Amino acid sequence: MLFLVIERFRGGDPAPVYARFRSRGRLAPAGLTYVNSWVTDDLSTCYQVMECDDRALLEAWMAEWRDLVEFDVLPVITSAEAAARVPAEGGAQPPIRRLRPVLATDLPAFYAHQADPGAVRLSGLEPRSREVFDAHYAKVLADPANVLRTIEVDGQPVGHVVAFPRDGLHEGGYWLARSHWGRGVLTWALPEFLREVTIRPLHAVTAQSNAASVRLLLRCGFVF
């Protein structure tokens, strides 16, 4: 769960807060993750996004700071999650998108995606035979250093996003079924993945002729 934490520095004075932070750190318990924060120009208020599965962790963290800060907390969701909950005009439900761990039952779909001739031409990659494909994914899934997520739309696996170490670098990649091109699926999925995988720098390779992929990477902060 995501929480927007509004922190008002007591007396409008940020100095004690920053002094404690510099000497003792964020004081967040295990399981509570800092996402991002912004501070008003007058240095009186901080807007901070934190993530955890148990609200008690957030309360324990705030207890470490209540002598210096007044808190307001709002549970929040991402814009993508909000859009998925709101019916489209005319009452039609928008597609339900989810980024989740890979299941063995996803692999036949992944194999079909990478064997699609149109996708192969655009990517510039050679498709793998079934034997080579199975061996490759068995190795990928067995290595805990790799992070692989299935892109699910309306309950169906339509692609995946991956990050992995290679030759001293961390690389990322993605593949989407051609049936879902042009629907904003990767525009949603890649930022979601990059919020989970925070290793930087993260490198990616794409064919220069794949203009949509180049635009996506630039939009997500990659530099060519």
N, C-alpha and C positions, 0 to 999 in steps of 0.2 A: 504494500500500500504506500501511496505517496501522500505526504503532508506538507502543506504550505505553512511554515512557522513564521509568524510575525513577531519580531523581537523589538521591543521598545526599551532602549537603554534608560535605566533609572536616572532621573535628573537630567536626561538628555546628554549624559556624559559617556562617550564610548571608551575613554581611556582605561578604566578598570577592566572592561571586558577584553580589550585587546591585550592588556598586560597579563591577564590570566591565560588567555589563549596562547600567547607567546611562551609562557613558562610551563604550561601544563597540557597544551593541545586542546582538541575539541571535547575531550572527556566523553566521547560517545561509547556506549557499551557495545560489545560484539553483537552483530546482527542489525545494528542501526547504521545506515549508509548515508553519508552526505552526498547530495546530488549537485546543488549549485546554490548561489546566494547573490543578492544585490543589496546595496546600502543606499539610503537616500542621501542626496547631496549635502544635507546639513549634518550628516553622521549621527542622526538620532534614532534611526530605525533600520533594522535589517530584515529582509524578506528571504527566507531560507527554505529550500526544498530538501526534505529528508525522506528516506525510504526504509520501511521495516515491515515485517509480517505481524508483529505484536506491538500494539499501542503502548504496552507497559514499558517497552524499551525507550520509547520517546519520552514518557513521563520520567523515567529514571535519569535520562540525559538532562531534561529541563530542570530537575531538582538540583543539579550541580551548578546551575546558573541563576536560579530565581532570586538570589540576593542582589544580583546586578541587573537583571532583565525581567520585564513583564512580558508574558507570552500570550498570544492568541494562536490557535491551531485550527486549520481548515483541511479536512481530507480533500484531495484533488485527484483528478485523472488526467491523462494526456489528451491533447486535442483529437488525436486519432481515435482514442477510446470514446470520447464524447460524440464524435461524428458517427461512430458505429451504433450508438444508442438512439440517435435521433432519426425518426422515419424521414425518408426523402419526400419531396413534394409529390402529392398524389397518393400518399399512403404506402408506397412501396418501401419495403425495408432495404437499407443499404447492405452490402455484403459484410459478413462478420469475419474479420481478419484476426489472425492470432499467430504469434511467433512462439514456437514451443520446441522442446527437445525432440530429436529425431527418433522415430519408431522404426522397427524393422519393416513394418508394413508400408512405410513411405518409400522404400528403396525401389520397388518396381516403377513407381511414378518418376523418381529421379532418373532411372535408367532411360525411360521413354523421353524425358525432357532432353537429355544430352544426346540422344540419338536422332532428334528431330532435324531433318535436313536444313530447314530454314534457319533454325537457331545455330546450327553448326556453321553455316556460311557466314552469318553475322559475327559470330564469336571468333572465327579463325582457328578454332580448336578441332582436333580430330576426335570423333566419338570413340568410346571404348567398347570393346566386345563385352558380352555379358560376363565372361570369365574374368577378364581384366577389371571390369567394373566392380564385381563382387569382391575381388581381392583388395582393390583399392579402398572401398568403403569399410571393409572389415578392419583394415589397418587404421583408417581415419578414426573410426568410432572407438577403437581400442586405446587410443592415445589420449590421455587426459589433458595434454597440452593443447589439443584442438578444441575449438568451440564451434559446434554445428547446430543450426536451428532450422526447423522446417517452417516454411511460410504456408500457413493454412488459410484458405478462404472458403467460407461456408462448409467447413468440415472436411475439405479436400486438400491434400498436399499439392501445391502448385509451384513450389520452388524451394530454394534453400539459400541460406547465408552462412558463410564459414570464415573463421579466422584460425590461422595456424602458423607455427614457427618454421622457418626454412632458411638455412645458410646464415644464421645469426640475425635474421630480420623477422618481423611479424607481418604476415600478409593476410589480406582479406579477399573474398570473392563471393559471387552470387550467381544464381541461375534461376530463370523464371520460365514457366511453360509459355509457349508462344500464344496459347489461347488467352492469356492474361496480360499480354503486352498492351501498353497504352491505357491502362486502367488505374494508374497511380499506385499499383501494389508495391513496387520496389521503392517508390518515393516515400511510402509509409514504412516499409520493412527495414530498409537500411538504417535510417536514423534510430529506429527502435533498437536494432542490433548494436549500433555504436554506443547507445546509452548503457547497454549491458556490458559490452566489451570495451574497457577503458584503456587498454594498452595503447600507448603512443610512442613513437610513430607507428602507424599501421599503413602498409603499402598495398596498392592494388594495381593490377594490370588490365587494360582493356584495349581492344582494337581501335585505332584512330578512326576507322570508318564507322564505328558504332557510336553515332552522335548522341543517342539517347543515354547511353551508359556514361559517356564523357560528361554530359550535362548533370547527370545524377551525382557522379563523384565530386564535381565542382560544387554542387549545391550542398553536399555533405562536408565540405571543408578540405577535400583532397587537393593537392597542388601538383600540377604537371610541370 
